[in-house]
Amino acid sequence: MRADQYARLQALADKLIDVALDESDPETWSGHGKRMSDLTRDERGDRYWCKRNAAATMALTMKVYSLTGHIERNGGTLPPDAPPDPEADLRDELEAEISAAEREAAALIERVQKRSRERRQ
């Protein structure tokens, strides 16, 4: 992970905490102030959805904090960026050659099938 990504994760965690606090406030849920027996079916469903949404936001927040916390437990040092792969160019060349060979093979098969159809007619 790069340093800029780590900083963005920290900023995201702060934003998520604010959202989680807002969503977790029962006073903002559907049917606030009513007894459960007085809630309509829609209000019960909306209230349940509000709870699940708040829980999902909190879970996401915890995942982000877990990720940033892992880095902080390692002394705040980020792992170095991966060094360039010296074999990447070779792999790209081989993949290009394989793709070209596959295209040639497909064209050859098409020609053979066409000739076969012509002979049957």
LINTANOR-V690811 format. One record per pair of residues at least 4 apart in sequence whose C-alpha atoms are under 8 Angstrom apart, sorted by the first residue. I is the first residue (numbers start at 1). J is the second residue. If there is no record, write none. Layout:
i->I j->J
i->I j->J
//
This chain:
i->1 j->5
i->1 j->6
i->1 j->78
i->1 j->79
i->1 j->80
i->1 j->81
i->2 j->6
i->2 j->78
i->2 j->79
i->2 j->80
i->2 j->81
i->3 j->7
i->3 j->78
i->4 j->8
i->5 j->9
i->6 j->10
i->6 j->68
i->7 j->11
i->8 j->12
i->9 j->13
i->9 j->64
i->9 j->68
i->10 j->14
i->10 j->64
i->10 j->65
i->10 j->68
i->11 j->15
i->12 j->16
i->12 j->64
i->13 j->17
i->13 j->61
i->13 j->64
i->13 j->65
i->14 j->18
i->15 j->19
i->16 j->20
i->16 j->57
i->16 j->58
i->16 j->60
i->16 j->61
i->17 j->21
i->17 j->58
i->17 j->61
i->18 j->22
i->19 j->23
i->19 j->57
i->20 j->24
i->20 j->54
i->20 j->55
i->20 j->57
i->20 j->58
i->20 j->61
i->21 j->25
i->22 j->28
i->23 j->28
i->23 j->50
i->23 j->51
i->23 j->53
i->23 j->54
i->24 j->51
i->24 j->54
i->24 j->55
i->25 j->29
i->26 j->32
i->27 j->32
i->27 j->33
i->28 j->32
i->29 j->46
i->29 j->47
i->29 j->50
i->29 j->51
i->30 j->43
i->30 j->44
i->30 j->46
i->30 j->47
i->30 j->50
i->31 j->39
i->31 j->43
i->31 j->44
i->31 j->47
i->34 j->38
i->34 j->39
i->35 j->39
i->36 j->44
i->39 j->43
i->39 j->44
i->40 j->44
i->41 j->45
i->42 j->46
i->43 j->47
i->44 j->48
i->45 j->49
i->46 j->50
i->47 j->51
i->48 j->52
i->49 j->53
i->50 j->54
i->51 j->55
i->52 j->56
i->53 j->57
i->54 j->58
i->55 j->59
i->56 j->60
i->57 j->61
i->58 j->62
i->59 j->63
i->60 j->64
i->61 j->65
i->62 j->66
i->63 j->67
i->64 j->68
i->65 j->69
i->66 j->70
i->67 j->71
i->68 j->72
i->69 j->73
i->70 j->74
i->71 j->75
i->71 j->76
i->71 j->77
i->71 j->78
i->72 j->76
i->72 j->77
i->87 j->91
i->88 j->92
i->89 j->93
i->90 j->94
i->91 j->95
i->92 j->96
i->93 j->97
i->94 j->98
i->95 j->99
i->96 j->100
i->97 j->101
i->98 j->102
i->99 j->103
i->100 j->104
i->101 j->105
i->102 j->106
i->103 j->107
i->104 j->108
i->105 j->109
i->106 j->110
i->107 j->111
i->108 j->112
i->109 j->113
i->110 j->114
i->111 j->115
i->112 j->116
i->113 j->117
i->114 j->118
i->115 j->119
i->116 j->120
i->117 j->121
//
